[in-house]
Amino acid sequence: MGIWYVACGGSQSTESLKWLQFMQTVATFLLPPIFCAWLWDNNRHPFAWLKMDTSMSGTTAALAIGIMVCAIPAINLLADLNSRIELPESLASIEQKMKQMEEAATALTERFLQADNVGILLINIALMALLPALAEELSFRGTLQQLLGNRHTAIWVTAFIFSAIHMQFYGFIPRMLMGAMFGYIFVWTGCLWVPVLMHFINNSLAVLAFYIWGQNSNADTIGTGATWWLGVISLMITSLGLLIFYRRTHTR
């Protein structure tokens, strides 16, 4: 924060806030896991400790991408159901505060996503898709989940924290389930690059949809409302894809 303030003068411009986002992601989620893994591994091979020293096959990559693309309507359906949750009257003030935070986060995200040329689009993909996918998977699946033991409890506790840290209540459930999906695939494959790829696909699709259709994009409504049945089918296909993943790697 100090480096950003000195370099950008605390400006609230979109460009300045993007630099802040970049530095926070690198300093909070990217570098600490690599440094800690270097300390913890006796041979000083941090990427081996983080399960990044193995590559994924083309079939595994294709299956991971297919599952993530097919899961979009299911994620939208779960997000829609999550948004309908209402807290008790006694917690009305908290609910109002969460709505304000959600609206502020949405407004900032839309500012970041604005792009009038391919160059800015590529910057947005790097900042909002590639960097978060790599950094967050390093912190959550690569580090936290492994420290907790890589069993069911570790996967779900990590997924809960992963969702909670985004501070967006109305997307909490789908984000937690997506985190759990990444966690199980990480355990089954023993390769961190697979959840990194899936995380990247999910984020980059959102960036591309906004670039193509802008605020009029209906990408986040596919699987909701009149198309709820697409969400249900998506959930079934995603579950089938995960079953195939499990059977391909069940010996782990």
Secondary structure, 3 states (H helix, E strand, C coil): CHHHHHHHCCCCCHHHHHHHHHHHHHHHHHHHHHHHHHHHCCCCCHHHHCCCCCCCCHHHHHHHHHHHHHCHHHHHHHHHHHHCCCCCHHHHHHHHHHHHHHHHHHHHHHHHHCCCCHHHHHHHHHHHHHHHHHHHHHHHHHHHHHHHCCCHHHHHHHHHHHHHCCCCHHHHHHHHHHHHHHHHHHHHHCCCHHHHHHHHHHHHHHHHHHHHHHHHCCHHHCCCHHHHHHHHHHHHHHHHHHHHHHHHHCCC
